[in-house]
Amino acid sequence: QVQLVESGGGSVQAGESLTLSCAASGMVDLIQTMHWHRQAPGMGRKLIAGLINDGSTMYSDAVKGRFTIFRDSAKNTWYLQTNNLQPNDTAIYYCNDQYDSWGRGTQVTVSS
């Protein structure tokens, strides 16, 4: 069993950055893949980034070049560095692992 808790969201202006965190607890050693998803108002949840334990990453076209996923193993925490945020990045951001554990999300609001 794994528990995930997201944090780091907030309200920012266009062009600013946020670092989102996904803190894991429980059977953390079993986590091999972590994904970040987001859900904009009135829209479905979309996969935007992923990190496998071998270091492989993936990004959706919408965030490629602006967002970076990385991990601090010592802290059992995965991060999503979000740069040059734009109003259409406004969403609730969630992390989930390959066992389909989900956190409750963290809200990111970007104003122009």
VMD Tcl script that draws the C-alpha trace (Angstrom):
set ca {
  {0.00 0.00 0.00}
  {1.26 3.43 -0.97}
  {-0.07 6.82 0.07}
  {0.61 9.89 -2.03}
  {0.22 13.52 -0.98}
  {0.66 16.40 -3.42}
  {1.60 19.93 -2.39}
  {3.18 23.07 -3.76}
  {0.32 24.47 -5.80}
  {-0.77 28.07 -5.66}
  {-1.85 31.15 -7.55}
  {0.77 32.71 -9.82}
  {1.08 35.13 -12.71}
  {1.79 34.00 -16.26}
  {5.49 33.33 -16.76}
  {6.13 32.32 -13.15}
  {7.15 28.91 -11.80}
  {6.02 26.43 -9.17}
  {7.57 23.25 -7.83}
  {4.94 20.62 -7.10}
  {5.73 17.80 -4.69}
  {4.38 14.27 -4.40}
  {5.35 12.74 -1.05}
  {5.03 8.97 -0.86}
  {4.69 6.80 2.22}
  {4.06 3.14 2.85}
  {5.64 0.56 0.54}
  {7.63 3.19 -1.34}
  {10.30 0.74 -2.47}
  {7.72 -0.91 -4.74}
  {7.19 2.27 -6.77}
  {8.83 1.95 -10.18}
  {6.91 4.59 -12.11}
  {5.40 7.91 -11.08}
  {3.15 10.01 -13.23}
  {1.81 13.53 -12.99}
  {-1.66 14.24 -14.36}
  {-3.78 17.36 -14.38}
  {-7.45 18.13 -14.62}
  {-8.54 21.51 -15.87}
  {-12.00 22.89 -14.98}
  {-14.67 21.01 -16.92}
  {-12.13 18.68 -18.53}
  {-10.98 15.12 -18.05}
  {-7.77 14.14 -16.27}
  {-4.73 14.09 -18.59}
  {-1.30 12.51 -18.23}
  {1.42 15.15 -18.56}
  {4.66 13.62 -17.25}
  {6.16 10.33 -16.12}
  {9.38 9.06 -14.57}
  {10.57 5.46 -14.47}
  {13.20 4.31 -11.96}
  {15.73 3.81 -14.78}
  {15.61 7.55 -15.37}
  {13.39 7.49 -18.43}
  {10.93 10.37 -18.66}
  {7.98 11.30 -20.81}
  {6.13 14.57 -21.28}
  {2.99 15.55 -23.09}
  {3.38 18.03 -25.92}
  {1.55 20.63 -23.83}
  {4.30 20.75 -21.18}
  {7.43 19.52 -22.96}
  {10.28 21.98 -22.55}
  {8.60 23.78 -19.64}
  {7.99 21.08 -17.03}
  {10.51 18.66 -15.50}
  {9.78 15.56 -13.42}
  {12.40 14.37 -10.97}
  {12.79 12.46 -7.71}
  {14.56 12.84 -4.38}
  {14.89 9.24 -3.25}
  {16.13 10.22 0.21}
  {12.89 12.10 0.83}
  {10.59 9.58 -0.94}
  {9.31 12.54 -2.91}
  {8.73 13.12 -6.61}
  {8.57 16.63 -8.02}
  {7.22 18.46 -11.00}
  {9.08 21.68 -11.77}
  {6.70 23.88 -13.75}
  {8.22 26.87 -15.56}
  {6.74 29.63 -17.69}
  {3.25 28.82 -16.46}
  {0.37 30.00 -18.62}
  {-3.36 30.45 -17.89}
  {-4.16 27.19 -19.70}
  {-1.97 25.36 -17.17}
  {-4.64 26.11 -14.55}
  {-5.72 22.74 -13.17}
  {-5.62 20.37 -10.25}
  {-2.37 18.40 -10.44}
  {-2.24 14.78 -9.29}
  {0.50 12.18 -8.98}
  {-0.04 8.44 -9.28}
  {2.12 5.31 -9.33}
  {1.96 2.13 -11.35}
  {-0.31 0.54 -8.73}
  {-2.87 3.26 -9.40}
  {-2.39 4.99 -6.06}
  {-3.57 8.61 -6.25}
  {-3.19 11.68 -4.12}
  {-5.90 14.29 -3.62}
  {-4.22 16.82 -5.87}
  {-2.87 20.34 -5.58}
  {-4.47 23.35 -7.27}
  {-2.47 25.51 -9.67}
  {-4.06 28.75 -10.83}
  {-2.32 30.95 -13.39}
  {-3.59 34.42 -14.19}
  {-2.62 36.56 -17.17}
}
mol new
graphics top color blue
foreach p $ca { graphics top sphere $p radius 0.5 }
foreach p [lrange $ca 0 end-1] q [lrange $ca 1 end] { graphics top cylinder $p $q radius 0.2 }
display resetview
